[in-house]
Amino acid sequence: MAFPRLTRLDLGKRLTIVGFFLGGAVAHPSLEFLGVRPEEEAFYRALLRTGGADSKELAEHCSPDEESMRSLQKRTLELGIATIADGLPRPVAPAKAIEALIERKVALTRSELENAAADHDIVASLLAERHAAPASDAIAGDGRPAMERLEGIDRVRAAIDELTFFTHSESLTTWPSGLIPPQVVATSRSSDERILRRGIRMRSLIGSAALDDPGTMAYLRELTAKGAEIRISRLPLERVLIFDRAAALTPIDPADTSRGALLAREPGLVATLVSLFERMWGQAQELPPLSGEGRPAPADDRPGEIERRILESLCTVDKDETGARDVGISVRTYRKYVASLMQQLGASNRFQAALLARERGWV
């Protein structure tokens, strides 16, 4: 008689059922694949069982010494699977905790892959295969065409992706209409965040119509919170995108940008477009603050989520680069937040800021 073949899933289910009826303990799935060490997972599971407890109560479940307990608490806070409420560590809801762990793992993996691709010059090697070199009199100083005509929106988007990938220091953009449609926000968010996460300076000029469009304003504030510099212009703007002051895109037809764009690498022309951008930038205004923004927070005001995570990083890391990476923002933005928090707390240095934040119950 032939026995049916068991899959790994079937076998696991049957072993679980057997273990239940025999009264034996069944091992739970591990969170190590999401970057959670066994002792950290044990601490989180103890929080779930207790709903939140002090160090003495948790020690009965986890049995670490006091120093290990503090380390586990800090680590689970960093991972986003625990929080502090009423002075006690409490568990984040499991679905939300797993979502946070997945997002963190994806961000780390993406960063590692991007760095590996950049280190091996993968894109550059592929680009070398794409086209035969044009005539020498149409070549810029770096061996690429001094001017390219990109027909159609797909070619323009591909060029923007490529230029963004190779940008190292600065991105300059104008948006004359002032209205950024939701579908454009959806397609742009990942590349914008990638630029800011790499510490690249992003400056954007937006037409004044943005002030009357809640969706556009929400996205602009999201970008500024992550380090972008944005100004509103009430004067006419010319559409231009400039990358590292070495390449620039302008529309073939300003009245119909879907027709395509001109990609310029000629130094003299790019320098002229940079001067145009700087002139428009100087005539524009800062993004208006939300009601209540721009003032130091009162002593009893609790910080927002990003401020709390930055304060926690001050207690656990000694380099801005590490803190910024853990929080998921650029180093420039991280330092802006730190300076603002020090001012709010009346601290003269970061160590004192961390101590004062603890005294106020902010972390």
Salt bridges, closest charged atoms under 4 A:
GLU39 OE2 - ARG37 NE 3.26
GLU40 OE2 - ARG37 NH2 2.59
GLU40 OE2 - ARG75 NE 3.12
GLU41 OE2 - HIS28 ND1 3.34
GLU41 OE2 - ARG45 NE 2.89
GLU66 OE2 - ARG70 NH1 3.30
GLU78 OE1 - ARG75 NH1 3.64
GLU114 OE2 - ARG110 NH1 3.79
GLU114 OE2 - ARG194 NE 3.66
GLU114 OE2 - ARG197 NH2 3.94
ASP142 OD2 - ARG144 NH2 2.36
GLU148 OE2 - ARG265 NH1 3.07
GLU151 OE2 - ARG149 NE 2.50
GLU162 OE1 - ARG130 NH1 3.51
GLU170 OE2 - ARG203 NH2 3.30
GLU170 OE1 - ARG245 NE 2.72
GLU193 OE2 - LYS226 NZ 2.47
GLU222 OE2 - ARG189 NE 2.82
GLU222 OE2 - LYS226 NZ 3.59
GLU229 OE2 - ARG201 NE 2.70
ASP253 OD2 - ARG259 NH1 3.65
GLU278 OE2 - ARG203 NH2 2.68
GLU278 OE2 - ARG245 NH2 2.75
GLU286 OE2 - ARG231 NE 3.41
GLU305 OE2 - ARG308 NH2 2.61
GLU312 OE2 - ARG308 NH1 2.15
ASP320 OD2 - ARG335 NE 2.83
ASP320 OD1 - ARG350 NH1 2.28
GLU321 OE2 - ARG335 NH2 3.52
